[in-house]
């Protein structure tokens, strides 16, 4: 879906991170392009050409700037792949935009192919980000099913310790450690320590420190 709106409608960031207002053109069930510009002809022209899930944002807007909106979205944890367009941009603006995660910073008048190319990159980044978030959620849900003892064993397994070393560290029987380790591998749905290390890193689980 494409939303295009006047720049003076951007003072608040909606909960769904899509900018409301003005007509919308449906392009797919999971794709949204938000065009924010104070020039209606620009909004309508871009809306006709967009087929993406990103935010096309003018740098200079009445009131809060496009850079302010980018920051607000990021701080609200609703960041979107963003393409900035500017009639009178400068190097500091472009640097700030790119450091904030912008896909591109285009000067008006820009070539339509350059914009569409930037949108394709935004689509790719958006798809990757959604896939990574979904994977982290699945891994976290698996981790949440582990008991306290299983989490202790997991931390030592990804640290590279053998069962007998884990048993010594925890003051437990090696047989008990073997059982916990098997449950960890089953609940985390992995078949090797390498896979366990990889997926736990995705949710920020660090190997347990050993002396």
C-alpha positions in Angstrom: 0.0 0.0 0.0 1.2 3.5 -0.8 0.4 6.4 1.5 1.3 9.9 0.4 0.6 13.0 2.5 1.3 16.6 3.2 4.4 17.4 5.2 2.4 19.2 7.9 0.7 16.0 8.9 3.9 14.4 10.3 4.1 15.9 13.8 3.1 12.6 15.4 4.4 9.1 14.6 1.5 6.7 14.3 1.7 3.4 16.1 1.8 1.3 13.0 4.7 3.5 11.6 2.7 4.3 8.4 2.0 7.9 7.7 -1.7 8.4 7.2 -3.5 10.9 5.1 -4.5 11.4 1.5 -5.4 8.7 -1.1 -3.7 5.4 -1.0 -2.9 3.0 -3.8 -2.8 -0.7 -2.9 0.2 -2.6 -4.2 0.3 -5.7 -2.1 -0.7 -7.2 1.2 2.7 -6.7 3.0 4.2 -3.7 1.2 3.8 -0.1 2.3 5.5 3.0 0.9 5.1 6.3 2.7 5.8 9.4 0.7 6.2 12.6 2.8 6.8 15.8 0.9 5.3 19.3 1.0 4.8 19.4 -2.8 1.6 17.6 -3.8 2.8 17.0 -7.3 5.9 15.2 -6.0 3.7 13.1 -3.6 1.4 12.0 -6.4 4.2 11.4 -8.9 6.2 9.3 -6.5 3.1 7.4 -5.2 2.3 6.3 -8.8 5.8 4.8 -9.1 6.4 3.2 -5.7 6.1 -0.5 -5.2 7.9 -1.0 -1.9 7.9 -1.1 1.9 9.8 2.0 2.8 9.6 5.7 3.6 10.4 8.4 1.0 11.1 11.5 3.1 11.8 15.1 2.3 14.6 16.5 4.4 13.1 20.0 4.7 9.6 20.0 6.1 7.5 22.6 7.9 8.1 22.2 11.6 10.0 19.1 12.4 12.4 18.1 9.7 12.6 14.8 7.9 15.8 14.0 9.9 13.7 14.6 13.1 11.1 12.1 11.9 13.8 9.6 11.1 15.2 10.0 14.6 11.7 9.7 16.2 10.9 6.5 14.3 14.2 5.0 15.4 13.8 6.0 19.0 10.3 4.5 19.0 11.7 1.3 17.6 9.7 1.7 14.4 12.5 2.5 12.0 11.8 1.9 8.4 14.1 1.7 5.4 14.2 5.4 4.4 15.1 7.3 1.2 15.7 11.0 1.7 14.9 13.5 -1.1 16.1 17.1 -0.9 15.8 20.3 -2.9 18.5 22.1 -1.0 20.4 19.4 0.9 24.0 19.6 2.0 26.8 17.3 3.1 26.1 17.4 6.8 22.4 16.6 6.2 23.3 13.6 4.0 25.9 12.4 6.5 23.4 12.5 9.3 20.7 10.8 7.2 23.1 8.0 6.2 24.4 7.5 9.7 20.8 7.2 10.8 20.4 4.3 8.5 19.0 5.9 5.3 19.2 3.9 2.1 20.0 6.9 -0.1 20.0 10.7 -0.2 18.7 12.1 -3.5 18.9 15.7 -4.7 15.8 17.1 -6.5 15.3 16.9 -9.4 16.3 13.2 -9.3 16.2 10.6 -12.0 13.3 8.2 -11.5 15.5 5.2 -12.1 17.8 6.3 -9.2 14.8 6.5 -6.9 13.4 3.1 -8.1 16.9 1.6 -7.6 17.0 3.0 -4.0 13.5 1.5 -3.4 14.7 -1.9 -4.6 17.6 -1.7 -2.0 15.1 -0.6 0.6 12.9 -3.6 -0.2 15.8 -6.0 0.1 16.9 -4.5 3.4 13.3 -4.6 4.7 12.9 -8.2 3.8 16.2 -9.1 5.4 15.3 -7.2 8.6 11.9 -8.9 8.9 13.5 -12.3 8.4 16.1 -11.6 11.0 13.5 -10.4 13.5 11.3 -13.5 12.9 14.3 -15.8 13.4 15.3 -14.0 16.6 11.7 -14.3 17.9 11.7 -18.1 17.2 15.0 -18.6 18.9 14.0 -16.6 21.9 10.8 -18.6 22.3 12.9 -21.8 22.3 15.3 -20.4 24.8 12.5 -19.3 27.1 11.4 -23.0 27.4 14.7 -24.0 29.0 14.9 -24.5 32.8 17.5 -22.7 34.9 19.8 -25.8 34.9 19.5 -26.2 31.2 20.5 -22.6 30.6 23.5 -23.1 32.8 24.5 -26.1 30.8 23.8 -24.2 27.5 26.2 -21.4 28.5 29.0 -23.9 29.2 28.3 -25.9 26.1 28.7 -22.9 23.9 31.8 -22.0 25.8 33.3 -25.2 24.4 33.3 -27.4 27.6 32.9 -31.1 27.5 30.3 -32.9 29.6 32.8 -33.9 32.3 34.1 -30.3 32.4 30.6 -29.0 32.8 29.9 -31.5 35.5 33.0 -30.4 37.4 32.1 -26.7 37.0 28.5 -27.2 38.2 29.3 -29.8 40.8 26.9 -32.3 39.1 27.1 -35.8 37.9 28.2 -36.2 34.3 25.2 -38.3 33.6 22.9 -35.4 34.7 24.8 -33.0 32.5 24.4 -35.3 29.6 20.6 -35.4 30.1 20.4 -31.6 30.4 22.5 -31.2 27.3 20.3 -33.5 25.3 17.2 -31.5 26.4 18.9 -28.3 25.5 19.7 -29.5 22.0 16.1 -30.8 21.6 14.4 -27.7 22.8 16.7 -25.4 20.8 16.1 -27.7 17.8 19.8 -28.0 16.8 21.9 -31.0 16.0 25.4 -29.6 16.6 27.2 -27.4 19.0 28.1 -25.1 16.1 24.4 -24.5 15.3 23.7 -23.9 19.0 26.5 -21.3 19.1 25.2 -19.6 16.0 21.6 -19.3 17.1 22.3 -18.2 20.7 24.5 -15.5 19.3 21.5 -14.2 17.4 19.7 -13.4 20.6 22.7 -12.1 22.5 23.5 -15.2 24.6 27.2 -15.2 25.5 29.2 -18.3 26.5 29.6 -18.7 30.3 32.9 -17.6 31.6 35.1 -20.4 33.0 38.2 -20.2 35.2 
